[in-house]
Amino acid sequence: QVQLVESGGGLVQPGGSLRLSCVASGGSLSINYVGWYRQAPGKERVLVAGITTGGSTNYAESVKGRFTISRDNARRVSLQMTSLKPEDTAVYYCTIGGKVWGQGTLVTVSS
């Protein structure tokens, strides 16, 4: 059974950067579509970025040009976030195809 663990969240000022990591245990991420989602307080969980097995990526319009998803190795997918805004504040989750989810990591953008 594959398990996912996210890390890298924290408090950052507007305009700052964070790098989130999603690490898999019990399996590989390289043969799966991996997505990063986020859920802000009182809102639905929404897709932020995804990467296919072939390396194609997709992004929510709100993060295009600021966030970059990448495969670091067979067990780690990262989300580099730059020019962060207060509206990026949310719990960020990684998922394998929407079937396996991590526990999430909190990102707070505030001055």
Backbone as CSV, one residue per row, in Angstrom:
resi,resn,N_x,N_y,N_z,CA_x,CA_y,CA_z,C_x,C_y,C_z
1,GLN,0.843,-1.184,0.000,0.000,0.000,0.000,0.887,1.245,0.000
2,VAL,0.707,2.066,-1.024,1.492,3.299,-1.103,0.954,4.309,-0.111
3,GLN,1.857,4.973,0.573,1.489,6.074,1.460,2.248,7.323,1.030
4,LEU,1.583,8.460,1.190,2.178,9.740,0.797,2.337,10.634,2.016
5,VAL,3.461,11.324,2.066,3.703,12.269,3.150,4.165,13.586,2.540
6,GLU,3.417,14.650,2.852,3.793,15.985,2.384,4.600,16.706,3.462
7,SER,5.457,17.586,3.017,6.230,18.412,3.950,6.625,19.707,3.258
8,GLY,7.112,20.650,4.052,7.607,21.896,3.491,6.721,23.099,3.722
9,GLY,5.549,22.873,4.281,4.657,23.997,4.548,5.171,24.867,5.684
10,GLY,4.521,26.001,5.848,4.907,26.901,6.921,4.340,28.279,6.713
11,LEU,4.829,29.207,7.498,4.405,30.599,7.412,5.411,31.376,6.561
12,VAL,4.899,32.106,5.600,5.764,32.885,4.716,5.097,34.225,4.431
13,GLN,5.903,35.239,4.219,5.357,36.554,3.905,4.932,36.628,2.446
14,PRO,3.994,37.488,2.142,3.619,37.681,0.730,4.839,37.995,-0.115
15,GLY,4.898,37.363,-1.288,6.048,37.516,-2.162,7.127,36.491,-1.930
16,GLY,6.997,35.725,-0.872,7.992,34.721,-0.543,7.819,33.429,-1.310
17,SER,8.667,32.465,-0.968,8.673,31.177,-1.661,8.684,30.029,-0.663
18,LEU,8.139,28.921,-1.108,8.200,27.671,-0.361,8.325,26.541,-1.358
19,ARG,8.935,25.457,-0.899,9.003,24.249,-1.716,8.383,23.103,-0.937
20,LEU,7.308,22.568,-1.483,6.633,21.436,-0.866,7.130,20.135,-1.479
21,SER,7.192,19.116,-0.650,7.592,17.797,-1.133,6.525,16.763,-0.821
22,CYS,6.386,15.834,-1.719,5.489,14.696,-1.539,6.342,13.449,-1.710
23,VAL,6.453,12.688,-0.646,7.304,11.499,-0.670,6.448,10.255,-0.508
24,ALA,6.701,9.276,-1.355,5.943,8.030,-1.317,6.735,6.929,-0.622
25,SER,6.015,6.143,0.155,6.598,4.938,0.723,5.740,3.746,0.302
26,GLY,6.380,2.622,0.062,5.636,1.444,-0.342,5.300,1.418,-1.814
27,GLY,5.878,2.314,-2.584,5.595,2.337,-4.007,6.306,3.487,-4.688
28,SER,6.095,3.565,-5.989,6.769,4.597,-6.779,5.770,5.627,-7.278
29,LEU,6.248,6.856,-7.404,5.429,7.903,-7.992,5.656,8.023,-9.489
30,SER,6.697,7.368,-9.979,7.087,7.600,-11.371,6.128,6.962,-12.368
31,ILE,5.290,6.029,-11.892,4.378,5.355,-12.817,2.956,5.841,-12.632
32,ASN,2.796,6.968,-11.964,1.471,7.482,-11.671,1.368,8.971,-11.980
33,TYR,0.134,9.396,-12.275,-0.153,10.828,-12.304,-0.170,11.313,-10.868
34,VAL,0.529,12.381,-10.601,0.579,12.952,-9.262,0.049,14.370,-9.314
35,GLY,-0.821,14.670,-8.390,-1.390,16.003,-8.340,-1.189,16.656,-6.988
36,TRP,-1.088,17.963,-7.011,-1.117,18.770,-5.794,-2.454,19.505,-5.756
37,TYR,-3.144,19.364,-4.661,-4.407,20.057,-4.435,-4.240,20.959,-3.210
38,ARG,-5.181,21.879,-3.066,-5.196,22.674,-1.856,-6.628,22.918,-1.418
39,GLN,-6.766,23.107,-0.122,-8.078,23.386,0.444,-7.941,24.517,1.443
40,ALA,-8.563,25.619,1.106,-8.584,26.772,1.998,-9.746,26.621,2.974
41,PRO,-9.686,27.298,4.116,-10.765,27.194,5.103,-12.119,27.517,4.495
42,GLY,-13.058,26.613,4.683,-14.409,26.830,4.206,-14.598,26.652,2.716
43,LYS,-13.575,26.170,2.031,-13.667,26.007,0.576,-13.404,24.565,0.174
44,GLU,-13.737,24.258,-1.062,-13.514,22.915,-1.575,-12.039,22.698,-1.910
45,ARG,-11.674,21.443,-1.938,-10.328,21.076,-2.360,-10.244,21.215,-3.875
46,VAL,-9.210,21.896,-4.342,-9.080,22.146,-5.777,-7.684,21.787,-6.263
47,LEU,-7.618,21.447,-7.535,-6.339,21.090,-8.134,-5.476,22.334,-8.302
48,VAL,-4.213,22.195,-7.920,-3.245,23.273,-8.096,-2.326,22.958,-9.274
49,ALA,-1.802,21.738,-9.286,-0.870,21.342,-10.339,-0.831,19.831,-10.425
50,GLY,-0.504,19.325,-11.614,-0.382,17.892,-11.791,0.719,17.569,-12.780
51,ILE,1.219,16.356,-12.678,2.270,15.914,-13.594,1.996,14.478,-14.002
52,THR,2.081,14.223,-15.297,1.813,12.886,-15.811,3.081,12.029,-15.759
53,THR,2.901,10.759,-16.083,4.053,9.865,-16.109,5.063,10.297,-17.162
54,GLY,4.587,10.950,-18.205,5.474,11.420,-19.264,6.098,12.768,-18.994
55,GLY,5.705,13.375,-17.890,6.296,14.657,-17.523,5.497,15.877,-17.939
56,SER,4.352,15.668,-18.572,3.501,16.807,-18.908,2.883,17.369,-17.643
57,THR,2.747,18.680,-17.613,2.231,19.333,-16.414,1.002,20.162,-16.725
58,ASN,0.193,20.379,-15.714,-0.946,21.279,-15.836,-1.076,22.052,-14.541
59,TYR,-1.598,23.258,-14.644,-1.687,24.164,-13.501,-3.035,24.877,-13.481
60,ALA,-3.468,25.189,-12.290,-4.612,26.074,-12.145,-4.209,27.458,-12.650
61,GLU,-5.160,28.163,-13.222,-4.853,29.488,-13.764,-4.274,30.421,-12.699
62,SER,-4.743,30.247,-11.487,-4.346,31.156,-10.416,-2.883,31.012,-10.008
63,VAL,-2.246,29.906,-10.411,-0.854,29.689,-10.003,0.112,29.618,-11.173
64,LYS,-0.403,29.708,-12.386,0.477,29.638,-13.553,1.533,30.731,-13.511
65,GLY,2.759,30.326,-13.799,3.863,31.272,-13.771,4.471,31.465,-12.399
66,ARG,3.809,30.950,-11.368,4.328,31.108,-10.005,4.710,29.762,-9.374
67,PHE,3.984,28.720,-9.715,4.221,27.397,-9.146,4.789,26.474,-10.217
68,THR,5.661,25.574,-9.783,6.232,24.581,-10.684,6.233,23.219,-10.009
69,ILE,5.632,22.251,-10.697,5.625,20.882,-10.187,6.727,20.104,-10.896
70,SER,7.391,19.222,-10.157,8.481,18.460,-10.759,8.649,17.117,-10.059
71,ARG,9.196,16.184,-10.812,9.553,14.879,-10.252,11.028,14.906,-9.884
72,ASP,11.323,14.775,-8.620,12.716,14.801,-8.186,13.374,13.436,-8.361
73,ASN,12.617,12.404,-8.044,13.071,11.028,-8.238,11.827,10.142,-8.233
74,ALA,12.033,8.845,-8.177,10.904,7.918,-8.296,9.939,8.016,-7.126
75,ARG,10.372,8.592,-6.020,9.515,8.621,-4.832,9.193,10.031,-4.358
76,ARG,9.629,11.048,-5.084,9.402,12.416,-4.603,8.934,13.315,-5.737
77,VAL,7.847,14.020,-5.447,7.351,15.060,-6.359,7.286,16.352,-5.560
78,SER,7.798,17.409,-6.129,7.858,18.683,-5.429,6.975,19.731,-6.086
79,LEU,6.632,20.733,-5.302,5.888,21.883,-5.798,6.639,23.125,-5.335
80,GLN,7.286,23.782,-6.272,7.988,25.021,-5.977,7.011,26.169,-6.116
81,MET,6.861,26.938,-5.047,5.891,28.028,-5.047,6.632,29.344,-4.842
82,THR,6.434,30.268,-5.744,7.071,31.575,-5.643,6.018,32.674,-5.708
83,SER,6.419,33.874,-5.394,5.512,35.030,-5.420,4.213,34.713,-4.707
84,LEU,4.325,34.145,-3.539,3.145,33.700,-2.802,2.257,34.865,-2.390
85,LYS,0.962,34.594,-2.402,-0.050,35.586,-2.062,-0.869,35.089,-0.877
86,PRO,-1.510,35.992,-0.164,-2.351,35.546,0.957,-3.416,34.541,0.531
87,GLU,-3.904,34.676,-0.684,-4.930,33.740,-1.164,-4.388,32.354,-1.470
88,ASP,-3.086,32.168,-1.391,-2.507,30.828,-1.522,-2.545,30.061,-0.198
89,THR,-2.970,30.720,0.853,-3.068,30.065,2.155,-4.063,28.918,2.100
90,ALA,-3.587,27.730,2.478,-4.422,26.530,2.403,-3.625,25.350,2.937
91,VAL,-4.322,24.250,3.117,-3.653,22.970,3.337,-3.419,22.354,1.960
92,TYR,-2.190,21.964,1.708,-1.808,21.411,0.421,-1.653,19.889,0.542
93,TYR,-2.276,19.205,-0.388,-2.259,17.745,-0.402,-1.674,17.237,-1.712
94,CYS,-0.958,16.133,-1.643,-0.589,15.466,-2.886,-1.418,14.185,-2.999
95,THR,-1.593,13.760,-4.220,-2.408,12.586,-4.467,-1.898,11.816,-5.667
96,ILE,-2.119,10.517,-5.621,-1.858,9.663,-6.776,-3.197,9.444,-7.437
97,GLY,-3.408,10.165,-8.487,-4.605,9.965,-9.284,-5.917,10.135,-8.545
98,GLY,-5.884,10.846,-7.432,-7.110,11.052,-6.675,-7.524,9.866,-5.829
99,LYS,-6.670,8.838,-5.792,-7.028,7.620,-5.062,-6.291,7.489,-3.738
100,VAL,-5.071,7.940,-3.691,-4.270,7.918,-2.468,-3.901,9.351,-2.140
101,TRP,-4.101,9.735,-0.893,-3.863,11.110,-0.458,-2.922,11.133,0.733
102,GLY,-2.143,12.201,0.803,-1.358,12.432,1.995,-2.189,13.149,3.041
103,GLN,-1.552,13.479,4.155,-2.270,14.110,5.259,-2.333,15.619,5.119
104,GLY,-1.531,16.149,4.216,-1.544,17.581,3.960,-0.480,18.343,4.732
105,THR,-0.127,19.491,4.181,0.809,20.386,4.856,0.270,21.810,4.730
106,LEU,0.295,22.538,5.824,-0.331,23.855,5.867,0.618,24.929,5.364
107,VAL,0.127,25.736,4.456,0.857,26.903,3.960,0.074,28.149,4.362
108,THR,0.731,29.039,5.063,0.104,30.291,5.482,0.926,31.442,4.929
109,VAL,0.275,32.290,4.144,0.946,33.448,3.558,0.380,34.686,4.233
110,SER,1.197,35.315,5.037,0.711,36.447,5.821,1.888,37.305,6.256
111,SER,1.621,38.593,6.375,2.651,39.499,6.882,2.498,39.689,8.389
